[in-house]
């Protein structure tokens, strides 16, 4: 399954629409401390936006809700439902990602049938209440090298406090994509194309060099 290179994480359907209008084709809806009814209403509204713009919608944490509303996928954290159980509930066609901070986490998700891992955090971010140890570039380099050594080809999406200036160095470590929230939300119309251009420039340069 192809993983889009830029994922936008938001709590709001209006931000999702602005991002899709600017070129985002992969949205993660992350909702905390809301009732199931409220979460479902937000999910349905965001799903309608994503369908309008031919974008994918991933629901954070809530596997049952992702299945109920017909989202394209779900992302589960380390303390949420295991990937294998989510796969049993949702079937083979639904995109399932799992949070990872170590090589053991990556192996666990790989063996359980995840489609990608969200590896991080790259640096401190206030969007996560319980933050795992910061990885930085050295952490990504070591983990991606270990994955290649062990034959783990699971796509890795970098996440956690990433800014536009970080994109080239992070992509050069071998990740498949980048997930961002705050770096885009402040100026969606400008930052979405800027991130897309930065990603495209790195990959074009890599193709030319090879």
ABEGO torsion letter per residue (X at the ends): XBBBABBBBBABAAAAAAAAAAGBABBBBBBBGBBAAAAAAAAAAAAAAAAAAGBBBBBBGBAAAAAAAGBABBBBBAABBBAAAAAAAAEAABBBBBBBABAAAAAAAAAAGBABBBBOBABBBAABABBBBBAEAAAAAAAAAAAAAAGBABBBBBBGGBBAAAAAAAAAAGBABBBBBAAAAABAAAAAAAAAAAAAAAAAAAAAAX
